[in-house]
Amino acid sequence: MVGLESIALFRSLNREELQALRFISRERRLAPNQEIFREGDPGDGVYFVKDGIVEISSIVGGGKRHIFSKLGDGEIFGEMAVIEHRPRSATATAAGEAEVYFIPRGEMLSLIESSPKLAFNLLQQISHRLREFNQLHLREVIEAERLALVGNFARSIVHDLKNPLNIIGISAEMFDMPNIRHEVRAQTQARIKKQVERINDMVGDILIFSEGKRMDRHVKPADYRAFVLELAADLRAEAELKDARIEIENIPPSVFIPFDPHRLSRVFYNLVHNATDVMPNGGAIFLRFNADEKEIVTEIEDTGPGIPPEIADKLFQAFVTFGKTHGTGLGLSICKKIVEDHGGKISVRNEAGRGAIFYFTLPLVK
């Protein structure tokens, strides 16, 4: 049996944060085989095992229920409900008599926003859980002929989480520095919140890509210049982690386009991330913009080795990759889907003596 303060996720909390945690948490006693939640239930909060064993299961091929995880004292489950407000993807059941702590989603989000260390710890836990699932359970859950495909998806998710986790970690350290100015503290807290939202968008994009459906989000006209200039600061912070720099060669024109800023920012993040991957010793990434009466063209060029012509026409297919020590190429196929969902097109070209030049179009407001 464990207390809240003994759970690894909460060990870094101070006395006031622990008091707030005790106030919002609820204890539940469970009978053997009692369901805690079922697939399809609302993701209303997160759970921690206080005492006993909880089994996480799901229905797989043939309609059979498969137990793919057993959790003991202090372990977390239902954590994805904190990041994305979607129905439960699995069923949680008490294996015997058990006790759990439950924290509603809204209260947990408020606690995370006020504690950067807790946000960082939670995202590390989620990354670790995804990695464990990829390494230990894929062979049991997925049919043999689909194992490689699902493994690529899982590795891609874990890989994409690393950059926002690094930014959150650095920001959390800055947040806790003594004598930090109020405006700097506010900026680091905003950056942490933005990276949490980014991870939420990553998970959503992966789900939409795998389901083959168009993202059903509200798209409205907005100023493309304002969007790019605001995004540039975060892109620079990410590039600097890999000793790269971002140069905006010309300020984007102030034109209005209909777009979803969360999804479109993923295109920029993926292209910048790919560029830094092929420049292990650092380099430069150039952004250029050009517009006419119908559309705006955005170019992102790196100083890497470029892309061989024989692979250029396959580069936007899922799991095609080049010049990287890791990754699956899923990022570019997601870029293609996002741009096409916005009514545009994306492509890549090579020019002698230059690196890869990715460019995409977006239609202007009619």
C-alpha positions as CSV (number, residue, x, y, z in Angstrom):
1,M,0.0,0.0,0.0
2,V,1.4,3.4,-1.0
3,G,0.6,7.0,-0.1
4,L,0.3,9.7,-2.7
5,E,3.6,11.2,-1.6
6,S,5.4,7.9,-2.3
7,I,4.3,7.7,-5.9
8,A,7.3,8.4,-8.2
9,L,5.3,10.9,-10.2
10,F,4.7,13.1,-7.2
11,R,8.0,12.8,-5.3
12,S,9.3,16.2,-6.6
13,L,6.2,18.1,-5.4
14,N,6.6,20.5,-2.5
15,R,4.4,20.6,0.6
16,E,1.8,23.0,-0.8
17,E,1.5,21.0,-4.0
18,L,1.1,17.7,-2.1
19,Q,-1.6,19.3,0.0
20,A,-3.4,20.4,-3.2
21,L,-3.0,16.8,-4.6
22,R,-4.5,15.3,-1.5
23,F,-7.5,17.7,-1.7
24,I,-8.3,16.8,-5.3
25,S,-7.7,13.0,-5.2
26,R,-10.3,10.4,-4.3
27,E,-9.8,6.9,-3.0
28,R,-11.8,4.0,-4.3
29,R,-12.0,0.5,-2.9
30,L,-12.6,-2.2,-5.5
31,A,-14.0,-5.8,-5.3
32,P,-12.3,-8.6,-7.2
33,N,-13.0,-8.4,-11.0
34,Q,-14.6,-5.0,-10.6
35,E,-14.3,-2.8,-13.7
36,I,-12.7,0.6,-13.1
37,F,-13.5,1.8,-16.7
38,R,-14.3,0.1,-20.0
39,E,-13.2,0.8,-23.6
40,G,-15.3,3.7,-25.0
41,D,-15.9,5.3,-21.6
42,P,-15.2,9.0,-21.3
43,G,-11.6,9.8,-20.4
44,D,-12.5,11.6,-17.2
45,G,-9.3,11.3,-15.2
46,V,-6.2,9.5,-14.2
47,Y,-5.7,6.6,-11.7
48,F,-2.9,5.3,-9.4
49,V,-2.8,1.9,-7.8
50,K,-2.8,2.4,-4.0
51,D,-3.0,-1.4,-3.2
52,G,-3.5,-4.6,-5.2
53,I,-3.2,-5.4,-8.9
54,V,-5.1,-3.8,-11.8
55,E,-5.2,-5.5,-15.2
56,I,-5.4,-3.5,-18.4
57,S,-7.0,-5.4,-21.3
58,S,-8.4,-4.9,-24.8
59,I,-10.2,-6.9,-27.4
60,V,-7.9,-8.0,-30.2
61,G,-8.2,-10.2,-33.3
62,G,-10.9,-12.8,-33.1
63,G,-12.9,-10.8,-30.5
64,K,-10.8,-12.2,-27.6
65,R,-9.9,-10.0,-24.7
66,H,-6.2,-9.8,-24.1
67,I,-4.5,-8.7,-20.9
68,F,-1.5,-6.7,-21.9
69,S,-0.5,-5.1,-18.6
70,K,-0.7,-5.8,-14.9
71,L,-0.1,-2.8,-12.7
72,G,0.9,-2.8,-9.0
73,D,1.4,-0.3,-6.1
74,G,2.1,3.3,-7.2
75,E,1.7,2.7,-10.9
76,I,-0.4,5.0,-13.1
77,F,-3.1,4.1,-15.6
78,G,-5.6,6.1,-17.7
79,E,-3.0,8.8,-18.1
80,M,-3.8,9.6,-21.8
81,A,-7.1,11.1,-20.6
82,V,-5.0,13.9,-19.1
83,I,-3.4,14.8,-22.4
84,E,-6.3,14.1,-24.9
85,H,-9.9,14.1,-24.0
86,R,-10.9,11.0,-25.9
87,P,-12.8,7.8,-25.0
88,R,-10.9,5.1,-23.2
89,S,-8.9,2.7,-25.5
90,A,-8.7,-0.2,-23.0
91,T,-10.5,-1.7,-20.0
92,A,-9.1,-1.5,-16.5
93,T,-10.2,-4.2,-14.0
94,A,-9.2,-5.1,-10.4
95,A,-7.5,-8.5,-10.4
96,G,-8.4,-9.0,-6.7
97,E,-9.4,-6.7,-3.9
98,A,-7.7,-3.3,-4.6
99,E,-7.6,0.3,-3.8
100,V,-6.9,3.2,-6.3
101,Y,-6.5,6.9,-6.2
102,F,-8.5,8.9,-8.8
103,I,-7.8,12.4,-9.9
104,P,-10.3,14.1,-12.3
105,R,-8.9,15.4,-15.5
106,G,-9.6,19.1,-14.9
107,E,-8.0,19.1,-11.5
108,M,-5.0,17.2,-12.8
109,L,-4.5,19.6,-15.7
110,S,-4.6,22.6,-13.3
111,L,-2.0,20.9,-11.1
112,I,0.2,20.2,-14.1
113,E,0.0,23.8,-15.3
114,S,1.1,25.1,-11.9
115,S,4.0,22.6,-11.6
116,P,6.4,22.3,-14.5
117,K,8.3,19.4,-12.8
118,L,5.0,17.4,-12.6
119,A,4.3,18.1,-16.3
120,F,7.8,16.9,-17.2
121,N,7.5,13.8,-15.0
122,L,4.1,12.9,-16.4
123,L,5.3,13.1,-20.0
124,Q,8.4,11.1,-19.2
125,Q,6.1,8.4,-17.7
126,I,4.0,8.4,-20.9
127,S,7.1,8.1,-23.1
128,H,8.3,5.3,-20.9
129,R,5.0,3.5,-21.1
130,L,4.9,3.8,-24.9
131,R,8.5,2.4,-25.1
132,E,7.6,-0.5,-22.8
133,F,4.6,-1.3,-24.9
134,N,6.7,-1.2,-28.0
135,Q,9.4,-3.4,-26.6
136,L,7.5,-5.9,-24.5
137,H,3.9,-6.4,-25.8
138,L,3.7,-5.9,-29.5
139,R,4.5,-9.5,-30.3
140,E,1.7,-10.7,-28.0
141,V,-1.0,-8.2,-29.3
142,I,-0.4,-7.8,-33.0
143,E,-0.5,-10.5,-35.7
144,A,2.9,-11.5,-36.9
145,E,2.5,-10.0,-40.4
146,R,1.6,-6.6,-38.9
147,L,4.3,-6.4,-36.3
148,A,6.8,-4.4,-38.3
149,L,4.1,-1.8,-39.3
150,V,2.8,-1.3,-35.7
151,G,6.4,-1.3,-34.4
152,N,7.3,1.6,-36.7
153,F,4.2,3.6,-35.5
154,A,5.2,3.1,-31.8
155,R,8.9,4.0,-32.4
156,S,7.8,7.1,-34.4
157,I,5.6,8.3,-31.5
158,V,8.4,7.8,-28.9
159,H,10.9,9.5,-31.2
160,D,8.7,12.5,-31.8
161,L,8.1,13.0,-28.1
162,K,11.8,13.5,-27.4
163,N,12.1,17.1,-28.6
164,P,9.1,18.5,-26.7
165,L,10.2,16.6,-23.6
166,N,13.7,18.2,-23.9
167,I,12.2,21.6,-24.2
168,I,9.9,21.0,-21.2
169,G,12.9,19.7,-19.2
170,I,15.0,22.8,-19.9
171,S,12.0,25.1,-19.3
172,A,11.3,23.4,-16.0
173,E,14.9,23.9,-14.8
174,M,14.6,27.6,-15.7
175,F,11.3,27.9,-13.9
176,D,12.9,26.7,-10.7
177,M,16.0,28.9,-10.9
178,P,16.3,31.3,-7.9
179,N,15.7,35.0,-8.5
180,I,14.2,34.4,-12.0
181,R,12.3,37.4,-13.3
182,H,8.6,37.2,-13.3
183,E,8.3,37.7,-17.1
184,V,10.9,34.9,-17.8
185,R,9.0,32.6,-15.4
186,A,5.8,33.4,-17.3
187,Q,7.5,32.7,-20.6
188,T,8.8,29.3,-19.5
189,Q,5.4,28.3,-18.1
190,A,3.8,29.3,-21.4
191,R,6.4,27.3,-23.4
192,I,5.7,24.2,-21.2
193,K,2.0,24.5,-21.8
194,K,2.6,24.9,-25.6
195,Q,4.7,21.7,-25.7
196,V,2.0,19.8,-23.8
197,E,-0.5,20.9,-26.4
198,R,2.0,20.0,-29.1
199,I,2.2,16.4,-27.8
200,N,-1.5,16.3,-27.8
201,D,-1.6,17.3,-31.4
202,M,1.1,14.7,-32.3
203,V,-1.0,11.9,-30.8
204,G,-4.1,13.2,-32.5
205,D,-2.3,13.4,-35.9
206,I,-1.0,9.8,-35.5
207,L,-4.5,8.5,-34.7
208,I,-6.1,10.4,-37.7
209,F,-3.3,9.2,-40.0
210,S,-3.8,5.6,-38.9
211,E,-7.6,5.8,-39.2
212,G,-7.3,7.4,-42.7
213,K,-9.8,10.1,-41.8
214,R,-9.6,13.9,-42.3
215,M,-9.1,15.8,-39.1
216,D,-12.4,17.3,-38.0
217,R,-11.3,20.6,-36.5
218,H,-12.5,24.1,-36.9
219,V,-10.5,25.9,-39.6
220,K,-10.8,29.6,-39.8
221,P,-8.9,32.4,-41.8
222,A,-6.0,33.9,-40.0
223,D,-2.9,36.0,-40.8
224,Y,-0.1,33.7,-42.0
225,R,2.6,36.2,-41.1
226,A,1.6,36.4,-37.5
227,F,1.4,32.6,-37.3
228,V,4.9,32.1,-38.7
229,L,6.6,34.8,-36.7
230,E,5.1,33.4,-33.4
231,L,6.1,29.9,-34.3
232,A,9.6,30.9,-35.3
233,A,10.7,31.3,-31.6
234,D,9.8,27.7,-30.8
235,L,11.4,26.4,-34.0
236,R,14.6,28.2,-33.2
237,A,14.6,26.7,-29.6
238,E,14.2,23.2,-31.1
239,A,16.9,23.7,-33.8
240,E,19.3,25.0,-31.2
241,L,19.1,21.6,-29.4
242,K,20.8,20.2,-32.4
243,D,23.3,23.0,-32.9
244,A,21.4,24.3,-35.9
245,R,20.1,27.8,-36.6
246,I,17.0,29.0,-38.4
247,E,17.2,32.0,-40.7
248,I,14.0,33.7,-42.1
249,E,15.2,35.1,-45.4
250,N,12.2,37.2,-46.0
251,I,9.3,38.2,-43.7
252,P,6.2,36.2,-44.9
253,P,3.5,38.4,-46.5
254,S,0.5,39.4,-44.4
255,V,-2.1,37.2,-46.2
256,F,-5.1,35.4,-44.8
257,I,-5.4,31.7,-45.3
258,P,-7.9,29.2,-43.8
259,F,-5.9,26.9,-41.5
260,D,-5.7,25.0,-38.3
261,P,-2.6,26.5,-36.5
262,H,-2.1,23.4,-34.3
263,R,-1.9,21.0,-37.3
264,L,0.0,23.4,-39.6
265,S,2.7,24.0,-37.0
266,R,3.3,20.2,-37.1
267,V,4.4,20.6,-40.7
268,F,7.0,23.1,-39.7
269,Y,8.2,21.1,-36.7
270,N,8.5,17.9,-38.8
271,L,10.5,19.6,-41.6
272,V,12.8,21.4,-39.2
273,H,13.3,18.2,-37.2
274,N,14.1,16.2,-40.3
275,A,16.6,18.9,-41.4
276,T,18.5,18.8,-38.0
277,D,18.6,15.0,-38.2
278,V,20.5,15.0,-41.5
279,M,22.9,17.7,-40.2
280,P,24.5,15.9,-37.2
281,N,27.3,18.5,-36.9
282,G,24.9,21.5,-37.1
283,G,24.0,23.7,-39.9
284,A,21.4,26.3,-41.1
285,I,17.7,26.1,-42.1
286,F,16.3,28.8,-44.3
287,L,12.7,29.8,-44.5
288,R,11.3,31.7,-47.6
289,F,7.9,32.8,-48.6
290,N,6.2,33.9,-51.8
291,A,2.6,34.7,-52.5
292,D,0.4,35.5,-55.5
293,E,-3.3,36.2,-55.8
294,K,-4.2,32.5,-55.3
295,E,-1.7,30.9,-52.9
296,I,1.3,31.3,-50.7
297,V,4.4,29.1,-51.1
298,T,6.6,28.3,-48.1
299,E,10.1,26.9,-48.7
300,I,12.3,25.2,-46.0
301,E,15.8,24.6,-47.1
302,D,18.7,22.9,-45.1
303,T,22.5,22.8,-45.6
304,G,22.5,19.0,-45.4
305,P,23.5,16.5,-48.2
306,G,20.3,16.8,-50.2
307,I,18.1,13.9,-51.3
308,P,19.0,11.4,-54.1
309,P,16.7,11.7,-57.1
310,E,15.9,8.0,-57.0
311,I,14.1,8.4,-53.6
312,A,12.5,11.9,-54.0
313,D,9.3,10.6,-55.5
314,K,8.8,8.1,-52.7
315,L,9.8,10.4,-49.8
316,F,6.2,11.2,-48.7
317,Q,5.2,7.6,-48.5
318,A,4.8,6.2,-45.0
319,F,8.0,4.7,-43.5
320,V,10.3,5.9,-46.3
321,T,13.3,7.6,-44.8
322,F,16.8,8.7,-45.9
323,G,19.9,10.1,-44.2
324,K,18.7,9.5,-40.6
325,T,20.0,7.2,-37.9
326,H,16.5,6.8,-36.6
327,G,12.9,7.6,-37.5
328,T,10.5,6.0,-40.0
329,G,9.6,8.7,-42.5
330,L,6.1,8.8,-41.0
331,G,6.6,12.5,-40.3
332,L,6.7,13.5,-44.0
333,S,3.6,11.4,-44.8
334,I,1.8,13.3,-42.0
335,C,3.0,16.6,-43.5
336,K,1.6,15.6,-46.8
337,K,-1.8,14.7,-45.3
338,I,-2.0,18.0,-43.3
339,V,-1.1,20.1,-46.3
340,E,-3.5,18.3,-48.5
341,D,-6.3,18.6,-45.9
342,H,-5.7,22.4,-46.1
343,G,-6.1,22.3,-49.9
344,G,-2.4,22.6,-50.7
345,K,0.4,20.5,-52.1
346,I,3.9,19.6,-50.7
347,S,7.0,18.6,-52.6
348,V,10.8,18.5,-52.5
349,R,13.6,19.5,-54.9
350,N,17.3,19.4,-55.2
351,E,19.6,22.0,-56.7
352,A,23.3,21.6,-57.3
353,G,25.4,22.5,-54.3
354,R,22.4,22.9,-52.0
355,G,20.6,20.8,-49.5
356,A,17.0,19.6,-49.6
357,I,14.4,22.2,-50.4
358,F,10.9,21.3,-49.2
359,Y,8.1,23.6,-50.3
360,F,4.3,23.6,-49.8
361,T,1.5,25.7,-51.1
362,L,-1.6,26.9,-49.2
363,P,-4.6,28.6,-50.9
364,L,-5.5,32.1,-49.9
365,V,-8.9,33.1,-48.6
366,K,-11.2,33.6,-51.6
